[in-house]
């Protein structure tokens, strides 16, 4: 399950590195290239709740394998695409496959692990989220630089095919069988359409707005998403009051800790994605580093995040209640430190790696305990609702982080009157890192996450 999760997460980031090669090979326009990169993310985010509900209705094992097969086939099609239009369409299909596959991971963990085993499984899940983000840029850089058999960018998609086929063979043998009688809850099509419209209207301007200098349509789309979200909430409330089967059961939102966990996961993912994005831009465009060197620089962040996610439950009991606020505080301090260390246009020296490791430590403490404790109160029959909700929040947090902090970085990069591009980039990065630090501090005051045992 985690290997599939890692593969799907990798595809969010791996294509960024290959984008220039894709543009040259397929003669893609700027808008076409944006859709190649963003199409996967958009369909992935829009369909996550739907994927969770399909798993609840037809079985998590079955939908995990169906989504994995669809994702693998779409990856093959992407690798063989002959023009930009084909590649965009197959990227949308790839995102749809991931949206069917990924919500089943949390649901299967919820349904098949209990007690300390569940905590360990969720820790490993958290570690994969962190490592996948950094690894995507490293793997993408390696594959594009290798130019295997003169194939250029195509291996960034084709690498999924043998992995996907192997996971299908193993998954068919080891994934637990679905119960014979799955839930009779319907798919709530009106609710699905309202939510899909709200998420689409929110995500599309976030992934395309910056490149187009935030035109009027992007602001209208964001405003419309709020209208559709309100309509979705009102419809779901009426449906639940009539005894129907809403897309997300209202009782899930009332589980102790879920509300605070949603806020904190959104903040962690926004800060993580924003940090990776702006530092990557600075390293590659400002300092002239290669994609591979840039990706490897994030290794301390990913490794510490993963290690903490796997071990935090074994830390002294007296520390447990303060882990989450301490994590956000460490993230704020470390994020500001990165900006200060790089403010003069240099690489930052050995202390930069310490700051990167501290970012990983803080983000892990903000994320892993929040997720684990909140899910401790979720009943098995509500696993799909909680999984779809938290997976969607994770994806939306990443989109918000890239859009907000990326826009801030690029705006100050344009306005900076520095004599050199290197110093101008460093000045813009300092502003973005300070904004990241302030955002992280919001996690400190977002309310306690109550542990459930």
C-alpha positions as CSV (number, residue, x, y, z in Angstrom):
1,X,0.0,0.0,0.0
2,X,2.8,2.4,0.9
3,X,4.7,1.6,-2.2
4,X,1.6,2.6,-4.3
5,X,1.2,5.7,-2.2
6,X,4.9,6.6,-2.8
7,X,4.6,6.1,-6.6
8,X,1.5,8.3,-6.8
9,X,3.1,11.0,-4.7
10,X,6.2,10.8,-6.8
11,X,4.2,11.8,-9.9
12,X,3.1,15.0,-8.3
13,X,6.7,16.2,-8.3
14,X,8.7,14.2,-10.8
15,X,7.3,15.9,-13.9
16,X,8.4,19.4,-12.8
17,X,12.0,18.4,-13.4
18,X,11.2,17.0,-16.9
19,X,9.1,20.0,-18.0
20,X,11.7,21.8,-20.0
21,X,12.6,18.6,-21.9
22,X,8.9,17.9,-22.6
23,X,8.4,21.4,-23.9
24,X,11.3,21.2,-26.3
25,X,10.4,17.7,-27.6
26,X,6.7,18.2,-28.1
27,X,6.8,21.9,-28.9
28,X,4.3,22.5,-26.1
29,X,2.9,25.9,-25.5
30,X,3.2,27.5,-22.1
31,X,-0.4,26.8,-21.3
32,X,-0.1,23.2,-22.6
33,X,3.0,22.6,-20.4
34,X,1.1,24.0,-17.4
35,X,-1.7,21.5,-18.0
36,X,0.8,18.6,-18.4
37,X,2.2,19.4,-15.0
38,X,-1.0,20.4,-13.3
39,X,-3.6,18.1,-14.9
40,X,-2.6,15.2,-12.7
41,X,-2.9,17.3,-9.5
42,X,-6.3,18.7,-10.5
43,X,-8.0,15.4,-11.3
44,X,-6.3,13.8,-8.3
45,X,-7.7,16.5,-5.9
46,X,-11.2,16.6,-7.5
47,X,-11.8,12.9,-7.3
48,X,-10.3,11.9,-4.0
49,X,-13.6,12.0,-2.1
50,X,-15.2,10.0,-4.9
51,X,-12.4,7.4,-4.7
52,X,-12.9,7.0,-1.0
53,X,-16.7,6.5,-1.4
54,X,-16.1,3.9,-4.2
55,X,-13.9,2.0,-1.8
56,X,-16.6,2.1,0.8
57,X,-19.2,0.8,-1.6
58,X,-17.2,-1.8,-3.6
59,X,-14.4,-2.7,-1.3
60,X,-11.0,-1.1,-0.5
61,X,-9.0,-4.0,-1.9
62,X,-10.9,-4.1,-5.1
63,X,-10.7,-0.3,-5.7
64,X,-7.0,-0.2,-4.7
65,X,-6.2,-2.7,-7.4
66,X,-8.5,-1.1,-9.9
67,X,-6.9,2.3,-9.3
68,X,-3.4,0.9,-9.4
69,X,-4.1,-0.8,-12.7
70,X,-5.6,2.4,-14.2
71,X,-2.7,4.5,-12.9
72,X,-0.2,2.0,-14.4
73,X,-1.9,2.0,-17.8
74,X,-2.2,5.8,-17.9
75,X,1.5,6.0,-17.0
76,X,2.4,3.8,-20.0
77,X,0.1,6.0,-22.2
78,X,1.9,9.1,-20.9
79,X,5.3,7.7,-21.7
80,X,4.1,6.9,-25.3
81,X,2.3,10.1,-26.0
82,X,3.1,11.7,-29.3
83,X,1.8,15.3,-28.7
84,X,0.8,17.7,-26.0
85,X,-2.9,17.0,-26.2
86,X,-2.4,13.3,-25.7
87,X,-0.1,13.8,-22.8
88,X,-2.6,16.2,-21.1
89,X,-5.4,13.7,-21.5
90,X,-3.3,10.8,-20.1
91,X,-2.1,12.9,-17.2
92,X,-5.7,13.6,-16.2
93,X,-6.4,9.9,-16.4
94,X,-3.3,9.2,-14.3
95,X,-4.6,11.5,-11.6
96,X,-8.0,9.8,-11.7
97,X,-6.3,6.5,-11.1
98,X,-4.4,7.9,-8.2
99,X,-7.6,9.3,-6.7
100,X,-9.2,5.9,-6.8
101,X,-6.1,4.2,-5.4
102,X,-4.8,6.5,-2.6
103,X,-7.9,6.9,-0.3
104,X,-7.9,3.2,0.1
105,X,-4.5,3.3,1.9
106,X,-5.8,5.1,5.0
107,X,-9.1,3.1,4.9
108,X,-7.2,-0.2,4.8
109,X,-5.0,0.9,7.7
110,X,-8.0,1.9,9.7
111,X,-9.8,-1.3,9.0
112,X,-6.9,-3.8,9.4
113,X,-4.7,-2.3,12.1
114,X,-5.4,-1.6,15.8
115,X,-3.6,-0.2,18.8
116,X,0.2,0.3,18.5
117,X,0.2,-1.5,15.1
118,X,-2.1,1.2,13.7
119,X,0.1,4.0,15.1
120,X,3.2,2.4,13.5
121,X,1.4,2.1,10.1
122,X,0.3,5.7,10.3
123,X,3.9,6.7,11.1
124,X,5.1,4.9,8.0
125,X,2.4,6.6,6.0
126,X,3.5,10.0,7.2
127,X,7.1,9.1,6.4
128,X,6.2,8.2,2.8
129,X,4.5,11.6,2.3
130,X,7.7,13.4,3.2
131,X,10.2,11.2,1.4
132,X,8.0,11.1,-1.8
133,X,8.0,14.9,-2.2
134,X,11.8,15.2,-2.1
135,X,12.5,12.0,-4.0
136,X,10.3,13.1,-6.9
137,X,12.8,15.8,-7.8
138,X,15.8,13.5,-7.3
139,X,14.4,10.7,-9.4
140,X,13.2,13.1,-12.0
141,X,16.6,14.6,-12.3
142,X,18.4,11.3,-12.5
143,X,16.0,9.9,-15.2
144,X,16.1,13.0,-17.4
145,X,19.8,13.4,-17.1
146,X,20.4,9.7,-18.0
147,X,18.4,10.1,-21.3
148,X,18.0,6.3,-21.5
149,X,18.2,5.1,-25.1
150,X,17.6,8.7,-26.2
151,X,14.1,8.7,-24.7
152,X,14.4,12.0,-22.9
153,X,11.5,12.7,-20.6
154,X,9.6,9.5,-21.2
155,X,11.2,7.4,-18.4
156,X,9.7,9.7,-15.8
157,X,6.3,8.1,-16.7
158,X,7.5,4.7,-17.9
159,X,9.3,3.9,-14.7
160,X,5.8,3.5,-13.1
161,X,4.9,0.6,-15.4
162,X,7.2,-2.2,-14.1
163,X,6.6,-1.0,-10.5
164,X,2.9,-0.9,-11.0
165,X,2.8,-4.4,-12.5
166,X,4.8,-5.8,-9.6
167,X,2.5,-4.1,-7.1
168,X,-0.5,-5.5,-8.8
169,X,0.9,-9.0,-8.6
170,X,1.9,-8.6,-5.0
171,X,-1.3,-6.7,-4.0
172,X,-3.6,-9.4,-5.4
173,X,-1.9,-11.9,-3.0
174,X,-1.4,-9.9,0.2
175,X,-4.1,-7.3,0.4
176,X,-6.9,-8.4,2.8
177,X,-10.1,-9.6,1.2
178,X,-13.0,-7.3,1.2
179,X,-16.0,-8.2,3.3
180,X,-18.7,-10.0,1.3
181,X,-21.3,-7.4,2.1
182,X,-20.1,-3.9,1.4
183,X,-21.9,-0.8,2.5
184,X,-25.2,-0.1,0.8
185,X,-24.7,3.6,1.0
186,X,-25.2,5.3,-2.4
187,X,-22.7,7.5,-4.1
188,X,-24.7,10.7,-3.4
189,X,-24.3,12.0,-7.0
190,X,-25.6,15.5,-6.3
191,X,-23.1,15.8,-3.4
192,X,-20.3,14.5,-5.6
193,X,-21.1,17.0,-8.3
194,X,-21.3,20.0,-5.9
195,X,-18.0,19.0,-4.2
196,X,-16.3,18.3,-7.5
197,X,-17.3,21.7,-8.8
198,X,-16.1,23.4,-5.6
199,X,-12.7,21.7,-5.6
200,X,-12.3,22.2,-9.4
201,X,-13.0,25.9,-9.2
202,X,-10.6,26.1,-6.3
203,X,-7.7,24.1,-7.7
204,X,-7.6,25.2,-11.3
205,X,-6.8,28.9,-10.6
206,X,-4.3,27.8,-7.9
207,X,-2.3,25.8,-10.4
208,X,-2.7,28.0,-13.4
209,X,-3.3,31.5,-12.0
210,X,0.3,32.4,-11.2
211,X,1.7,31.7,-14.7
212,X,-1.1,33.9,-16.2
213,X,-0.5,36.7,-13.7
214,X,-3.8,36.0,-11.8
215,X,-6.4,37.1,-14.4
216,X,-9.9,38.0,-13.5
217,X,-11.2,34.5,-14.3
218,X,-9.0,33.1,-11.6
219,X,-10.5,35.3,-8.9
220,X,-14.0,34.7,-10.1
221,X,-13.3,30.9,-10.0
222,X,-12.1,31.1,-6.4
223,X,-15.1,33.1,-5.3
224,X,-17.4,30.6,-7.1
225,X,-15.7,27.7,-5.3
226,X,-16.8,29.2,-2.0
227,X,-20.4,29.4,-3.3
228,X,-20.4,25.8,-4.4
229,X,-18.8,24.7,-1.1
230,X,-21.6,26.4,0.9
231,X,-24.1,24.8,-1.4
232,X,-22.5,21.4,-0.8
233,X,-22.6,21.9,3.0
234,X,-26.2,22.9,2.9
235,X,-27.2,20.0,0.7
236,X,-25.3,17.4,2.8
237,X,-26.9,18.8,6.0
238,X,-30.4,18.5,4.6
239,X,-29.7,15.0,3.3
240,X,-28.4,13.8,6.7
241,X,-31.5,15.3,8.4
242,X,-33.8,13.4,6.0
243,X,-32.0,10.1,6.9
244,X,-30.1,9.9,3.7
245,X,-26.4,8.9,3.1
246,X,-24.3,12.1,2.7
247,X,-20.9,12.0,1.0
248,X,-19.2,12.7,4.3
249,X,-21.1,11.6,7.4
250,X,-21.6,14.6,9.7
251,X,-20.6,12.5,12.7
252,X,-17.1,12.2,11.2
253,X,-16.7,16.0,11.5
254,X,-17.8,15.8,15.2
255,X,-15.1,13.2,16.1
256,X,-12.8,14.8,18.8
257,X,-9.7,16.1,17.2
258,X,-10.8,15.9,13.5
259,X,-11.4,19.6,13.2
260,X,-8.0,20.6,14.6
261,X,-6.3,17.8,12.7
262,X,-7.8,19.1,9.4
263,X,-6.5,22.6,10.1
264,X,-3.0,21.3,11.2
265,X,-2.7,18.9,8.2
266,X,-3.6,21.8,5.9
267,X,-1.0,24.0,7.5
268,X,1.7,21.3,7.4
269,X,1.1,20.4,3.8
270,X,1.0,24.1,2.8
271,X,4.2,24.9,4.5
272,X,5.9,21.8,3.3
273,X,4.9,22.3,-0.4
274,X,5.6,26.0,-0.3
275,X,9.0,25.5,1.3
276,X,10.0,22.9,-1.3
277,X,8.7,25.0,-4.1
278,X,10.4,28.4,-3.3
279,X,13.7,26.9,-2.2
280,X,13.8,24.8,-5.4
281,X,13.2,27.9,-7.4
282,X,16.0,29.8,-5.6
283,X,18.5,26.9,-5.9
284,X,17.9,26.2,-9.6
285,X,17.1,29.7,-10.9
286,X,19.0,31.8,-8.4
287,X,22.0,29.7,-7.5
288,X,22.2,27.7,-10.8
289,X,22.1,24.3,-9.1
290,X,21.1,21.2,-11.1
291,X,17.8,19.5,-10.4
292,X,19.6,16.5,-9.0
293,X,21.7,18.6,-6.6
294,X,18.7,20.5,-5.5
295,X,16.7,17.4,-4.8
296,X,19.6,15.9,-2.8
297,X,19.8,19.1,-0.7
298,X,16.3,18.3,0.7
299,X,17.4,14.9,1.9
300,X,17.8,16.0,5.6
301,X,14.3,17.3,5.6
302,X,12.8,14.1,4.2
303,X,14.9,11.7,6.3
304,X,14.2,13.4,9.6
305,X,10.5,13.7,8.8
306,X,10.4,10.0,8.1
307,X,12.4,9.0,11.2
308,X,10.3,11.1,13.5
309,X,7.1,9.8,11.9
310,X,8.2,6.3,12.8
311,X,9.5,6.9,16.3
312,X,7.5,9.8,18.0
313,X,5.3,7.4,19.9
314,X,8.3,6.0,21.7
315,X,9.4,9.4,23.0
316,X,8.9,10.1,26.8
317,X,5.2,10.3,27.8
318,X,5.7,13.8,29.4
319,X,6.5,15.2,26.0
320,X,3.5,13.8,24.1
321,X,1.0,16.6,24.8
322,X,3.4,19.3,23.6
323,X,4.7,17.6,20.4
324,X,2.4,19.3,18.0
325,X,2.8,22.9,19.2
326,X,6.5,22.3,19.6
327,X,6.6,21.0,16.0
328,X,5.0,24.1,14.5
329,X,7.3,26.3,16.6
330,X,10.4,24.4,15.4
331,X,9.1,24.7,11.8
332,X,8.7,28.5,12.2
333,X,12.2,29.0,13.6
334,X,13.9,26.6,11.1
335,X,12.0,28.2,8.1
336,X,13.1,31.6,9.1
337,X,16.7,30.3,9.6
338,X,16.8,29.0,6.1
339,X,15.8,32.4,4.7
340,X,18.4,34.2,6.9
341,X,21.2,31.7,6.0
342,X,20.6,32.2,2.3
343,X,19.9,36.0,2.4
344,X,23.3,37.0,1.0
345,X,23.1,34.8,-2.1
346,X,25.5,32.1,-0.8
347,X,24.7,28.5,-0.3
348,X,24.5,28.8,3.5
349,X,27.1,26.4,4.6
350,X,26.8,23.4,7.0
351,X,24.2,25.2,9.1
352,X,21.8,25.1,6.2
353,X,21.6,21.3,6.4
354,X,20.9,21.6,10.2
355,X,18.0,24.0,9.4
356,X,16.7,21.7,6.7
357,X,16.7,18.8,9.2
358,X,14.9,21.0,11.7
359,X,12.2,21.8,9.2
360,X,11.7,18.0,8.7
361,X,11.5,17.6,12.5
362,X,9.0,20.3,13.0
363,X,6.7,19.3,10.1
364,X,6.7,15.6,11.3
365,X,5.8,16.6,14.9
366,X,3.0,18.8,13.5
367,X,1.6,16.1,11.2
368,X,2.1,12.6,12.6
369,X,0.6,13.1,16.0
370,X,-2.3,15.1,14.6
371,X,-3.2,12.5,12.1
372,X,-2.8,9.5,14.4
373,X,-4.7,10.9,17.3
374,X,-7.6,12.2,15.2
375,X,-8.0,8.8,13.4
376,X,-8.0,7.1,16.8
377,X,-11.6,8.1,17.2
378,X,-12.8,7.0,13.8
379,X,-14.9,3.9,13.7
380,X,-14.3,1.3,10.9
381,X,-17.6,2.1,9.2
382,X,-16.4,5.8,8.9
383,X,-12.9,5.0,7.6
384,X,-13.7,5.9,4.0
385,X,-15.2,9.3,5.0
386,X,-12.2,10.2,7.2
387,X,-9.7,8.9,4.6
388,X,-11.3,10.9,1.7
389,X,-11.5,14.0,3.9
390,X,-7.9,13.9,5.1
391,X,-6.5,12.9,1.7
392,X,-8.3,15.8,0.1
393,X,-7.1,18.2,2.7
394,X,-3.5,17.0,2.2
395,X,-3.7,17.7,-1.5
396,X,-5.4,21.0,-1.2
397,X,-2.8,22.1,1.4
398,X,-0.1,21.3,-1.1
399,X,-1.8,23.4,-3.8
400,X,-2.4,26.3,-1.5
401,X,1.3,26.2,-0.4
402,X,2.6,26.3,-3.9
403,X,0.2,29.0,-5.0
404,X,0.5,31.4,-2.0
405,X,4.2,31.1,-1.2
406,X,5.2,30.7,-4.9
407,X,3.3,33.8,-5.8
408,X,4.9,35.7,-2.9
409,X,8.4,34.6,-4.0
410,X,7.9,35.5,-7.6
411,X,6.3,38.8,-6.8
412,X,9.2,39.9,-4.7
413,X,11.6,38.5,-7.3
414,X,10.1,40.8,-9.9
415,X,10.1,43.8,-7.6
416,X,13.6,43.3,-6.2
417,X,16.0,46.0,-7.3
418,X,19.1,43.9,-6.5
419,X,22.1,44.2,-8.8
420,X,22.3,40.5,-9.5
421,X,19.7,37.8,-10.1
422,X,21.3,35.7,-7.3
423,X,20.8,38.4,-4.7
424,X,17.3,39.2,-6.0
425,X,16.4,35.6,-5.6
426,X,17.8,35.5,-2.1
427,X,15.8,38.6,-1.1
428,X,12.6,37.0,-2.4
429,X,13.4,33.8,-0.6
430,X,13.8,35.6,2.7
431,X,10.4,37.2,2.4
432,X,8.8,33.8,1.5
433,X,10.6,32.0,4.3
434,X,9.4,34.6,6.9
435,X,5.9,34.2,5.6
436,X,6.2,30.4,5.9
437,X,7.4,30.9,9.5
438,X,4.4,33.0,10.4
439,X,2.1,30.4,8.8
440,X,3.7,27.7,10.8
441,X,3.0,29.6,14.0
442,X,-0.7,29.4,13.3
443,X,-0.4,25.7,14.0
444,X,0.6,26.5,17.6
445,X,-2.7,28.2,18.3
446,X,-5.0,25.9,16.2
447,X,-6.3,24.1,19.3
448,X,-5.4,20.9,21.0
449,X,-5.8,17.5,19.3
450,X,-7.2,15.2,21.9
451,X,-5.7,11.7,22.1
452,X,-8.1,8.8,21.9
453,X,-7.0,5.3,23.1
